[in-house]
């Protein structure tokens, strides 16, 4: 019997953080700060209306969330600058030496774009079924008929759950009058 030695990395084995932190982490900080700023700017456009039952008004929660996003972006940037970094993935089912599966990512993106383009024309039930079936296919499911039946069931269930449960009408498309 031959024994295989796998490339298992631990925190101690990984290289020390670079001076000044990781540039990719600073990108996350910038994204959080921009998102928080956008939320604050958008919240300032909400009219300040209060009532006896709502003394705070609708602006308070978005302003608080935006401020928290900016605060966390600053705190995260300080942590990265001090050398802080996340712990590497230690899951037993993760192959750290393997690369990204860009084919699967591209198929998933194509399925989502197709759904966005077809939802108004075909309606949610058909485009949602294509979305669910395409996602299952992209992720490796090769039981085509079973996947299609599950996808149609999911899209019909969500269609009626939104319509009956939430009162939100999803587009019926070519099935208008049938559903």
Secondary structure in CASP SS format (residue, H / E / C, confidence):
PFRMAT SS
TARGET T0000
AUTHOR 0000-0000-0000
METHOD secondary structure of the structure
MODEL  1
X C 1.00
X C 1.00
X C 1.00
X C 1.00
X C 1.00
X C 1.00
X C 1.00
X C 1.00
X C 1.00
X C 1.00
X C 1.00
X C 1.00
X C 1.00
X C 1.00
X C 1.00
X C 1.00
X C 1.00
X C 1.00
X C 1.00
X C 1.00
X C 1.00
X C 1.00
X H 1.00
X H 1.00
X H 1.00
X H 1.00
X H 1.00
X H 1.00
X H 1.00
X H 1.00
X H 1.00
X H 1.00
X H 1.00
X H 1.00
X H 1.00
X H 1.00
X H 1.00
X H 1.00
X H 1.00
X H 1.00
X H 1.00
X H 1.00
X H 1.00
X H 1.00
X C 1.00
X C 1.00
X C 1.00
X C 1.00
X C 1.00
X C 1.00
X C 1.00
X C 1.00
X C 1.00
X C 1.00
X C 1.00
X C 1.00
X C 1.00
X C 1.00
X H 1.00
X H 1.00
X H 1.00
X H 1.00
X H 1.00
X H 1.00
X H 1.00
X H 1.00
X H 1.00
X H 1.00
X H 1.00
X H 1.00
X H 1.00
X H 1.00
X H 1.00
X H 1.00
X H 1.00
X H 1.00
X H 1.00
X H 1.00
X H 1.00
X H 1.00
X H 1.00
X C 1.00
X C 1.00
X C 1.00
X C 1.00
X C 1.00
X C 1.00
X C 1.00
X C 1.00
X C 1.00
X C 1.00
X C 1.00
X C 1.00
X C 1.00
X C 1.00
X C 1.00
X C 1.00
X C 1.00
X C 1.00
X C 1.00
X C 1.00
X H 1.00
X H 1.00
X H 1.00
X H 1.00
X H 1.00
X H 1.00
X H 1.00
X H 1.00
X H 1.00
X H 1.00
X H 1.00
X H 1.00
X H 1.00
X H 1.00
X H 1.00
X H 1.00
X H 1.00
X H 1.00
X H 1.00
X H 1.00
X H 1.00
X C 1.00
X H 1.00
X H 1.00
X H 1.00
X H 1.00
X H 1.00
X H 1.00
X H 1.00
X H 1.00
X H 1.00
X H 1.00
X H 1.00
X H 1.00
X H 1.00
X H 1.00
X H 1.00
X C 1.00
X C 1.00
X C 1.00
X C 1.00
X C 1.00
X H 1.00
X H 1.00
X H 1.00
X H 1.00
X H 1.00
X H 1.00
X H 1.00
X H 1.00
X H 1.00
X H 1.00
X H 1.00
X H 1.00
X H 1.00
X H 1.00
X H 1.00
X H 1.00
X H 1.00
X H 1.00
X H 1.00
X H 1.00
X H 1.00
X H 1.00
X H 1.00
X C 1.00
X C 1.00
X C 1.00
X C 1.00
X C 1.00
X C 1.00
X H 1.00
X H 1.00
X H 1.00
X C 1.00
X C 1.00
X C 1.00
X C 1.00
END
